[in-house]
Amino acid sequence: MITRSGQTITKLYVRENKQGEKSSRTITGYAILFGKASAPLWSDEDSEAREIISKDAITKTLLDKCDIKMTMFHDRQLILARSNKGKGTLSYTVDGFGVKFSFEAPNTTDGDKAIELVKRGDIAGCSFAFSTYYNDSKYVERSTQYSNGKTLITYTVKAVTGIYDFTLASDPAYPDTSVKAREFVKQLRESKANRQVIQMRKEAARKPMI
């Protein structure tokens, strides 16, 4: 099982209140979007890989079983809200677009910072940490096509085993710079190499002996 971070390019909002009411501290947005291709997980002269989260991969039932922390900048020390098995200060819904969240920023330095950065547009998207089985086609489907001599790979995540955090991110483009993301790409590359070796051996076995 691989645990990694994915990122979502989506607008965040500080909810507006009616005139005369106290300024809102509620931040809303989508942590995960379904059916949208990510920016390249990696890209080199031979291949390029992207990822898509299927709309069936994540359900509210699954989320309600998880301990999800709302953080900033992938820093689990900067906790803004939390949902532990469906209860807590972090709310979420699942719709046709993806997973939408809402929380009231705490009256802390980090909470004030989050509100200001979202209002200014300096925080441009969200990230989410999840786990799945990338080598099991029941969980992740790998498809390839070829264009101009380059292999284009798409990983469609059909099911996840857990969601661990939603993160307000200043840079919503893949890949993020966390250790988990680097390990993920390394494992995918190694998996790709192993498949190529296996295929070469199969081709060699088919050739008639001279």
C-alpha positions as CSV (number, residue, x, y, z in Angstrom):
1,M,0.0,0.0,0.0
2,I,1.3,3.4,-0.9
3,T,0.5,6.6,0.9
4,R,0.9,9.8,-1.0
5,S,-0.4,13.4,-1.5
6,G,-2.5,14.6,-4.3
7,Q,-3.4,18.2,-5.1
8,T,-6.4,20.0,-6.3
9,I,-6.5,23.2,-8.3
10,T,-9.7,24.8,-7.0
11,K,-10.8,28.1,-5.6
12,L,-11.0,28.6,-1.8
13,Y,-13.4,31.0,-0.2
14,V,-13.9,32.8,3.1
15,R,-17.7,32.7,3.5
16,E,-19.3,36.1,3.3
17,N,-21.7,37.2,6.0
18,K,-24.6,39.7,5.7
19,Q,-24.0,43.4,6.2
20,G,-23.6,44.2,9.9
21,E,-22.8,40.7,11.0
22,K,-19.5,39.7,12.5
23,S,-16.7,38.8,9.9
24,S,-16.9,35.2,8.9
25,R,-14.0,32.8,9.7
26,T,-15.5,29.9,7.7
27,I,-13.3,28.7,4.9
28,T,-14.8,26.4,2.2
29,G,-13.5,24.7,-1.0
30,Y,-12.9,21.4,-2.7
31,A,-10.1,19.2,-1.3
32,I,-10.5,16.6,-4.1
33,L,-12.0,16.9,-7.6
34,F,-13.2,13.8,-9.4
35,G,-12.4,13.0,-13.0
36,K,-9.8,15.8,-13.4
37,A,-6.3,14.9,-14.7
38,S,-3.5,16.1,-12.5
39,A,-0.5,18.0,-13.7
40,P,2.4,15.5,-14.5
41,L,3.5,13.3,-11.6
42,W,6.7,13.1,-13.7
43,S,7.7,13.9,-17.2
44,D,10.9,13.0,-19.0
45,E,11.9,12.4,-22.6
46,D,10.5,8.9,-22.5
47,S,7.3,9.1,-20.5
48,E,4.8,11.3,-18.7
49,A,2.4,10.2,-16.0
50,R,-0.8,11.8,-14.7
51,E,-3.4,10.8,-12.2
52,I,-7.2,10.9,-12.1
53,I,-9.4,10.3,-9.0
54,S,-12.5,8.4,-10.0
55,K,-15.9,9.6,-8.6
56,D,-16.3,6.1,-7.0
57,A,-13.0,6.2,-5.3
58,I,-14.1,8.2,-2.3
59,T,-17.4,8.0,-0.4
60,K,-18.7,9.7,2.6
61,T,-18.9,6.3,4.3
62,L,-15.1,6.0,3.8
63,L,-14.5,9.5,5.0
64,D,-16.6,8.9,8.2
65,K,-14.2,6.1,9.1
66,C,-11.1,8.3,8.8
67,D,-9.2,10.7,11.1
68,I,-8.8,13.7,8.8
69,K,-6.8,16.8,9.8
70,M,-7.1,20.1,8.0
71,T,-3.7,21.7,7.9
72,M,-1.6,24.3,6.0
73,F,1.4,23.7,3.8
74,H,1.6,19.9,4.5
75,D,2.6,20.7,8.1
76,R,0.7,18.5,10.4
77,Q,1.6,20.8,13.3
78,L,-0.5,23.6,11.7
79,I,-3.9,22.0,12.5
80,L,-6.9,24.2,11.6
81,A,-9.7,21.7,12.0
82,R,-10.2,17.9,12.4
83,S,-12.8,15.3,11.7
84,N,-12.3,12.0,13.6
85,K,-14.7,9.3,12.4
86,G,-17.2,11.9,11.1
87,K,-17.2,14.1,14.2
88,G,-15.3,17.3,14.9
89,T,-14.6,20.8,13.6
90,L,-14.1,19.8,10.0
91,S,-17.2,19.3,7.8
92,Y,-17.3,17.7,4.3
93,T,-19.7,16.5,1.7
94,V,-19.3,14.4,-1.4
95,D,-21.0,15.4,-4.6
96,G,-20.6,14.9,-8.3
97,F,-17.6,17.3,-8.4
98,G,-15.6,15.9,-5.6
99,V,-15.1,16.3,-1.8
100,K,-16.1,19.7,-0.5
101,F,-15.0,20.9,2.9
102,S,-15.9,23.6,5.4
103,F,-14.4,24.7,8.7
104,E,-14.3,27.7,11.0
105,A,-10.7,28.9,11.3
106,P,-9.6,28.8,14.9
107,N,-8.9,32.1,16.8
108,T,-5.2,31.4,16.7
109,T,-2.2,32.9,14.8
110,D,-2.5,30.0,12.3
111,G,-6.2,30.6,11.9
112,D,-5.8,34.3,11.2
113,K,-3.0,33.5,8.8
114,A,-5.1,31.0,6.9
115,I,-8.0,33.5,6.5
116,E,-5.7,36.3,5.3
117,L,-3.9,34.1,2.8
118,V,-7.1,32.7,1.4
119,K,-8.7,36.2,1.1
120,R,-5.6,37.5,-0.7
121,G,-5.5,34.5,-3.0
122,D,-2.0,33.6,-1.9
123,I,-3.2,30.1,-1.1
124,A,-4.4,28.8,-4.5
125,G,-5.6,25.2,-3.8
126,C,-5.7,22.2,-1.7
127,S,-3.8,19.0,-1.1
128,F,-4.9,15.7,0.3
129,A,-3.1,12.7,1.7
130,F,-4.5,9.2,0.9
131,S,-3.5,5.6,0.6
132,T,-4.3,2.9,-2.0
133,Y,-2.8,-0.1,-3.7
134,Y,-1.1,1.1,-6.9
135,N,-0.1,-2.4,-8.0
136,D,-3.7,-3.8,-7.7
137,S,-5.9,-3.1,-10.7
138,K,-9.0,-3.3,-8.5
139,Y,-7.7,-0.1,-6.8
140,V,-5.8,1.7,-9.6
141,E,-6.1,1.2,-13.3
142,R,-3.0,2.0,-15.4
143,S,-3.5,2.9,-19.1
144,T,-1.0,4.1,-21.7
145,Q,-1.0,5.7,-25.1
146,Y,1.8,6.9,-27.3
147,S,2.3,10.3,-28.8
148,N,5.3,11.6,-30.7
149,G,7.4,8.7,-29.4
150,K,6.5,9.4,-25.8
151,T,4.6,7.1,-23.5
152,L,1.6,8.9,-21.8
153,I,0.6,7.1,-18.6
154,T,-2.7,7.6,-16.7
155,Y,-3.3,6.2,-13.3
156,T,-7.0,6.2,-12.5
157,V,-7.6,5.7,-8.8
158,K,-10.8,3.6,-8.5
159,A,-10.6,3.1,-4.7
160,V,-8.7,4.4,-1.8
161,T,-8.1,2.8,1.6
162,G,-7.9,6.0,3.7
163,I,-7.8,9.8,3.7
164,Y,-5.5,11.4,6.2
165,D,-5.5,15.1,5.7
166,F,-6.7,18.0,3.7
167,T,-4.2,20.8,3.3
168,L,-4.4,24.5,2.2
169,A,-1.6,24.7,-0.3
170,S,0.3,27.6,-1.8
171,D,1.3,25.7,-4.9
172,P,-1.4,23.4,-6.2
173,A,0.6,21.7,-9.0
174,Y,2.0,18.2,-9.0
175,P,4.3,16.9,-7.7
176,D,4.5,18.4,-4.2
177,T,7.9,18.4,-2.5
178,S,7.0,16.1,0.4
179,V,9.0,12.9,1.0
180,K,5.9,10.8,0.5
181,A,5.4,12.2,-2.9
182,R,9.0,11.6,-3.9
183,E,8.8,8.0,-2.6
184,F,5.6,7.5,-4.6
185,V,7.1,8.6,-7.9
186,K,10.2,6.4,-7.2
187,Q,8.0,3.4,-6.6
188,L,6.0,4.0,-9.8
189,R,9.2,4.3,-11.8
190,E,10.5,1.1,-10.3
191,S,7.2,-0.6,-11.0
192,K,7.4,0.7,-14.6
193,A,10.9,-0.7,-15.0
194,N,9.9,-4.1,-13.6
195,R,7.1,-4.4,-16.1
196,Q,9.4,-3.5,-19.0
197,V,11.8,-6.2,-17.9
198,I,9.0,-8.8,-17.6
199,Q,7.7,-7.8,-21.1
200,M,11.2,-8.1,-22.6
201,R,11.6,-11.6,-21.1
202,K,8.3,-12.6,-22.5
203,E,9.2,-11.4,-26.0
204,A,12.6,-13.1,-25.7
205,A,10.8,-16.4,-24.8
206,R,8.6,-16.2,-27.9
207,K,11.6,-16.0,-30.2
208,P,12.5,-19.4,-31.8
209,M,15.7,-21.0,-30.8
210,I,18.4,-21.0,-33.6
